[in-house]
């Protein structure tokens, strides 16, 4: 470098994050004709969270077989490499502006990149002990489930001898089985809500298979121990999720794992001025997954939390293709109609649709377990039913999809009735 | 899981629909209810009579304690084989380079299933 300000390089599509969504987005952009597609990945290895998810169950939709996270990540990265995607690993995006200038701390030094379009694919973070405010001492031995997964699966660290898991998210369930394999006794999984937040199949094959107790409507009310966790106190909670006095009991353990939710990682999105949804924690997007900032797209766990990596990739392919179209001037920001969440629906995506668009794919989650129910997507002005489907059972843990075949012309509401 | 109730309630894990199945043992065999397609019967039968599982773990490569290669089985095995197979895998120290899909133990414990690497370590 000759001066103090590095020269700007120009790219068609820059994807931030090289996990299941970002790699797919890069592929989607290339397949839509973008010439110069660059993936920036903070880690030295592509694949993101897939690298530590060594269990199987990935690829059922994308590759029609059940493979593990590392296999899925390597295959996707190989596909992207073969199809001309370029990668910058070990590089961190420090800043993103609304006019798509990226300040990057790369292995080669500080660099400036200008992108015709940007795809946000930074994934998510885990909620921590501090965020759920568990009282007690502050000893070693309290881990988020994903941090424990990284230590056990990638760093060969024995994290403890006896564990309690708070929260029934999928990573917590997967880790219950993983710790059992490593000879660490799992004393129980405790879930605040009256239902599990992870997938049914994981309850079956990770807990029931090994006789690990699952207690719903319960929580950890105290952590005890000076240098290392010595025990936790668990208690039942009432309908208002408050601990029931007198129901406390102490469980001896040296390790507490937290699987209490994931939060989209949108620090960069905020810097770029992207409008975020208070419900999903991710960007507000339209039917081509464009955010409120023209030319900036979002997909995967940074947009909303997915339960299956294949769905994050599926969204990535779409966002990448849209980014390629924007980069060549084929896609403009325009007026939209709104899609809102009605009865029993926690959220639906996209929140905006360009009028006249047919074949829109909606993603939605319900607020609570529902049986024998019917989901409808209805026009707010005309009352016209755009989509209607019966379900035997819907769970908050399962992301659902609905395709609106007809052209959308008005504001719509997604609702679910038992 | 030593004792089982006479009615098994299962969630079919073959596809995302996740049918809730009820399986009863009768004199004439198993009675399966709640499936929306024929695959559900096969799943329920296998799950109740001889459940099969895959497993995943990771082992250090030869000469290192911190560089790991993750492994799985090439196919599912009867559930009771999980811990015996884990003991076989625990002593593995594969030499680098390891290729994704490489067989690290062929026909482990006579199950007809291989232990394979799930990542590439150069």
HADDOCK unambig.tbl for C-alpha pairs under 7 A between the chains (distance, minus, plus):
assign (segid A and resid 54 and name CA) (segid B and resid 56 and name CA) 6.13 0.50 0.50
assign (segid A and resid 54 and name CA) (segid B and resid 57 and name CA) 6.92 0.50 0.50
assign (segid A and resid 54 and name CA) (segid B and resid 70 and name CA) 6.36 0.50 0.50
assign (segid A and resid 55 and name CA) (segid B and resid 56 and name CA) 5.23 0.50 0.50
assign (segid A and resid 68 and name CA) (segid B and resid 118 and name CA) 6.89 0.50 0.50
assign (segid A and resid 70 and name CA) (segid B and resid 118 and name CA) 6.14 0.50 0.50
assign (segid A and resid 70 and name CA) (segid B and resid 119 and name CA) 5.67 0.50 0.50
assign (segid A and resid 71 and name CA) (segid B and resid 118 and name CA) 5.44 0.50 0.50
assign (segid A and resid 71 and name CA) (segid B and resid 119 and name CA) 5.98 0.50 0.50
assign (segid A and resid 153 and name CA) (segid B and resid 58 and name CA) 6.13 0.50 0.50
assign (segid A and resid 154 and name CA) (segid B and resid 68 and name CA) 6.12 0.50 0.50
assign (segid A and resid 155 and name CA) (segid B and resid 66 and name CA) 5.40 0.50 0.50
assign (segid A and resid 156 and name CA) (segid B and resid 66 and name CA) 5.82 0.50 0.50
assign (segid A and resid 200 and name CA) (segid B and resid 11 and name CA) 6.72 0.50 0.50
assign (segid A and resid 201 and name CA) (segid B and resid 11 and name CA) 6.74 0.50 0.50
assign (segid A and resid 201 and name CA) (segid B and resid 13 and name CA) 5.78 0.50 0.50
assign (segid A and resid 209 and name CA) (segid B and resid 1 and name CA) 6.69 0.50 0.50
assign (segid A and resid 210 and name CA) (segid B and resid 1 and name CA) 6.99 0.50 0.50
assign (segid A and resid 211 and name CA) (segid B and resid 1 and name CA) 5.97 0.50 0.50
